[in-house]
Amino acid sequence: MMARASRIRATGSLAALLLAAAGPAPIAVPVSVPMAAQGCLGCHGPAGQGSGAVPPLAGRPASEIVVALREYQAGQRPATIMDRIARGYTEAEIAAAAAYFAAR
Ligand code: HEC
């Protein structure tokens, strides 16, 4: 975990940084979850089911998730926090996270 945490870029997701700073992750993350998707689980739920103001991601088409993240990065989609989070992810990381949630 520490070796992985130290590789998180300064622009990585806020949640990932908070998890790294807090030590052991408060939720059990299965090893099969791609690194890029792990930063989403704290808010979108361990199964991507969402809760309250955080929309569900599980089962949504990967293309829809990718488009949403690109729009957040470009500031073209209304956001309270996702615009800042999306900017911390590369295209490849977004694709990996989108594929993970689409398969839930
Ligand atoms: C800090 C909490 C938080 C984290 C971390 C987070 N999200 Fe979000 N997400 C939100 C909130 C809140 C919204 C609603 C839009 C807003 O207020 O910014 C949202 C919206 C979205 C949407 C749009 C859904 C819709 O119905 O329009 C997608 C797609 C999404 N997030 C994907 C992700 C992915 C992929 C990750 C990980 C790379 C991630 N989110 C990480 C809180 C978070």
Residues whose N, C-alpha, C, O or C-beta is under 5 A from the ligand:
A	BS01	HEC	A15 A36 G39 C40 C43 A53 V54 P55 I65 A68 P78 A79 T80 I81 M82 D83 I85 A97
